[in-house]
């Protein structure tokens, strides 16, 4: 579970804007308090955790994290920060147990 706390893996979406048909997402590192709740919900096998993961299995979440680890080690990647894989609550304005996560990128 500690792996999920890697910098950049759990983020809060600040803004989604559209430009010429492309969505541009601005995000920031999630607060530690929320990261702890998110990691607990991701690993919860009860109804709350199942709803929180909704579309994604633990394997898919692990795959996104492994991809982040692989690409973050490249010297001077040409990718913008938002292009690396990460997870984020779908609606950060709601309580975490009333929303679900999305794997971005």
N, C-alpha and C positions, 0 to 999 in steps of 0.2 A: 504494500500500500504506500510505502514511502516514495516509491518511484513516481507516483502521481503528482507529488509536490514539486517535480522538476520545473524550473523557471520556464514560463511560457506555455505550459500544458493546460492549465486551467485558467481561463480568462473570462472577463466580463465584456460583453459587447456594449460599446458606448454609442455607436451610430452606424446605421446602414443607409447609404445613399446610392442613388443610381446615376450613372453617367454614360450616355451613349449605349444604353442597353446592358451595361455591366454593373453589377453590384459592387460597391466598395464598402468594406467593413472596417471600422475603427474599433480596436479593442485594447484593453489594458489588463495587466496582471490582476487576477481576482484577489480580494482581501483574504488574509489567512483564515479568519473566522468562517468565511463562506467556503474556502477550500476544504476545511475539515468536514463541514457538513456535506459537501459534494462527494468527497472521497467515501465517507460513511454511507451515503445513499447509493453510490455506484456499487459498493460491495455488499449492500443489503439484499438478501435473497427473499425478503418478505414482499408484501404488496406495495409498500411505498417505494422500495428500491426498484422493483419491477416496473412500476409506472415511471419512475424517474429515468430509467434507461430506455424505456418505451420502444424505440426503434433499433437499439444497438445491443449486441451481446458484449460480455466482458472481453471476449476475444477480439472484437472489432476495436474496442477501446484500447486494449493492449497493443494492437497493430498500429493504431494512430500514434501511440506513445513511442513505440519502437521506430517508426518512421521519423518522428521528431528527433529522436536521439541520433539516428543515422545522419540526417541532413544538417543538424546543428553543428556537427563536428567539422564540416567542410570549411576550409579557409575562405573567408570573404564570399559567402554565398550571394548569388545575384537575386535571391528572392527577398521580397519585402517580408517584414515580421508576420503580417497577417496571412501569408501564403504557407507558413509552416502549419502542420496539423495541430489542432488543439480541441479541447472540449469547452463548452460554455452552456450555461442555463439558457433555455429558449426565451424565457421572459424574466429578466433579472428583477423586474419590479414586483414580482410575486414572491411569496414565501417559497423557499426551495422545495418543500415537500408538495407544493401545488403546481409545479412546473416539471419539465423534463429537459434532458441535455441533448445537445446536438454535437456531432463531430464535424468540425469545420475543416475543409480542405482534405 
